[in-house]
Amino acid sequence: MGLFMTKNDIISMLYEKIGLPKKEAKEVVNVLFETMKSALVAGEQIKIAGYGTFNVRKKGLRKGRNPKTKEEYDIKPRKVVVFKACSELKKVPKKSDN
């Protein structure tokens, strides 16, 4: 399983690693996420150099199936946020590779 982080975890890391006061760290984190959210809602792409790209992808109507009953149903169209890592990030060895 991967790492699960909350906004408060990020705020605490900013406090612990660089000594940014928690009130300021909270403001930075909130501004960052609100800016990203606004851009994605507007359908814009977010590129972070050395990290990757966030995009909004539209998924069309498709068929789904209940695995227990095998009953088919329509899955409504929706928008999803997708992340594509840059080549630099893909080259970083995973901890399990060590």
Secondary structure, DSSP 8 states (H G I E B T S, - for coil): ------HHHHHHHHHHHH---HHHHHHHHHHHHHHHHHHHHTT--EEETTTEEEEEEEE--EEEE-TTT--EEEE--EEEEEEEE-HHHHHS--GGG-
